[in-house]
Amino acid sequence: MTGRAHPIIDSELGSLAERIKQFAREAGFDLCGVASVREFGELEAFPGWIAKGHHGEMRYMEARDETGNLKRAALGRVAPWARSVIVGAINYNTAQPYSTQTQDVSRGWISRYAWSREDYHDAVMRRLRKVEAELRQLPSRTDSSQRGTGNWPLATDHSLQTRAYVDTGPLIERVFAKHAGVGWIGKNTCVINQQLGSWLFLGVILTSLELTPDITAPDRCGTCTRCIAACPTQAILAPGELDARLCISYLTIEKRGEIPEDLRAGMGRHVFGCDICQDVCPWNRKAPPTQAAEFQPRAGLVNPALDFLAEMKSEEFRELFRGSPVRRAKLSGLRRNAVIAMGNSGDKKFLPTLNRLAEDPDPSVADHAKWALCQLE
């Protein structure tokens, strides 16, 4: 692959960067690109975003280095040894209806990425480790005349450094994905690829190798604002600017305790995550389904029954969501979300269940059940 990143194809690879992309294809990545470690312009907005509190209760985003600077704002300060970022992406779309196509008010919505048989963190990291292992077998730069060419002699250098991350690194993955040519950053802040759409899991490898970078992906959103208009809670304040505190994904996954009352109606029947801004994106109309077996949906996770979720016991929660990202919301949060969805359903068959839940030992569930009763009554 040269220039803009695209689905990796079989070819005789010449440069070191091309060989690495071949390893990524063999490991199971659908896309791969390389970005330099630089202070890209998109990172300049991050400190201001944090200062406004738009990250809500996600305190890990506030992580700072010893000088007090935000780690995610400048990778070069946190990992001064890193010269390149290898970005891999895997398609997780499945041949199932979108949330905007479901009509059964008695059922809730779990975000597409959480349907899988394996937590995506583990699935992506396993692939990154394979690429990392191949990197260890490659030569590192021993000839300064080859700096930046990616064509280096085959020699072992144990000083090679690498670090693999899936959502946990001191960097904003989508920025490096853009500059690695994997896809542009949409107005909803998701990475969008022209062929695969936005249903992408990202994984990165920081390396001390100075690889030839790919061409930055051009923005192809144009004047389209469908994602902004479709957001029920108006979380997309401006193109590329998201207030997480208003985002349904944040509210149903990260937010603990009470959900602000003025946001509950906008949550609809979402119980874990939200796909609306991606469901309405024109680039996802023809997004192909994934070929990865572990990203096929588990039975019962596509449109689960709300009353089942609301009255779920801890043993059922552990069994059904073993190895699933849904565990991040915890049982209390999932049940809270389910009773809010009941209140938004308009279905009075839930009244007996909500009356019981209004006396639930979990105060969060009980309080939100009382709100839901008011909506239906």
KACOR-V487971 format. One record per residue. N is the residue number from 1. OMEGA is omega in whole degrees, 0 to 359 (NA if undefined). Layout:
n,omega
N,OMEGA
N,OMEGA
//
This chain:
n,omega
1,175
2,179
3,184
4,182
5,177
6,179
7,187
8,180
9,177
10,177
11,177
12,187
13,184
14,185
15,179
16,179
17,180
18,177
19,179
20,178
21,175
22,177
23,180
24,178
25,181
26,179
27,178
28,176
29,178
30,181
31,175
32,177
33,182
34,175
35,174
36,174
37,181
38,176
39,182
40,183
41,182
42,182
43,183
44,182
45,186
46,180
47,179
48,178
49,177
50,182
51,179
52,181
53,183
54,178
55,177
56,183
57,180
58,187
59,181
60,178
61,180
62,183
63,183
64,177
65,185
66,178
67,178
68,180
69,178
70,183
71,184
72,182
73,182
74,182
75,183
76,179
77,183
78,180
79,185
80,179
81,185
82,178
83,183
84,175
85,175
86,182
87,176
88,179
89,179
90,177
91,178
92,179
93,177
94,183
95,179
96,179
97,175
98,182
99,180
100,181
101,182
102,186
103,185
104,185
105,180
106,184
107,182
108,181
109,171
110,184
111,184
112,185
113,184
114,178
115,195
116,181
117,181
118,177
119,184
120,177
121,181
122,183
123,180
124,181
125,179
126,178
127,178
128,180
129,178
130,178
131,180
132,179
133,178
134,178
135,182
136,179
137,182
138,176
139,170
140,186
141,175
142,182
143,184
144,180
145,181
146,183
147,175
148,182
149,183
150,180
151,188
152,181
153,180
154,179
155,182
156,178
157,185
158,178
159,178
160,178
161,176
162,176
163,182
164,181
165,169
166,179
167,188
168,185
169,180
170,181
171,176
172,190
173,186
174,178
175,179
176,175
177,178
178,184
179,172
180,178
181,181
182,179
183,178
184,179
185,182
186,180
187,176
188,179
189,177
190,174
191,182
192,176
193,186
194,181
195,188
196,183
197,186
198,180
199,188
200,167
201,181
202,173
203,183
204,172
205,172
206,180
207,177
208,176
209,178
210,185
211,176
212,183
213,176
214,179
215,179
216,181
217,179
218,179
219,181
220,177
221,181
222,182
223,182
224,178
225,184
226,181
227,180
228,182
229,186
230,184
231,185
232,183
233,178
234,182
235,179
236,187
237,180
238,179
239,179
240,181
241,184
242,172
243,185
244,182
245,179
246,186
247,181
248,178
249,179
250,184
251,185
252,184
253,188
254,186
255,178
256,175
257,188
258,173
259,178
260,187
261,182
262,179
263,187
264,181
265,180
266,180
267,178
268,180
269,178
270,181
271,175
272,179
273,181
274,181
275,190
276,184
277,176
278,180
279,183
280,183
281,180
282,181
283,177
284,181
285,182
286,180
287,182
288,176
289,180
290,175
291,182
292,184
293,185
294,179
295,173
296,186
297,172
298,176
299,176
300,181
301,176
302,181
303,179
304,180
305,184
306,182
307,177
308,181
309,184
310,182
311,182
312,177
313,184
314,180
315,179
316,180
317,180
318,182
319,184
320,187
321,176
322,180
323,183
324,175
325,182
326,180
327,180
328,180
329,184
330,183
331,181
332,181
333,180
334,179
335,176
336,181
337,181
338,180
339,174
340,178
341,176
342,179
343,179
344,186
345,185
346,184
347,184
348,176
349,180
350,184
351,179
352,179
353,181
354,177
355,176
356,184
357,177
358,177
359,184
360,178
361,178
362,185
363,179
364,178
365,182
366,182
367,181
368,176
369,177
370,176
371,181
372,178
373,179
374,180
375,183
376,182
377,NA
//
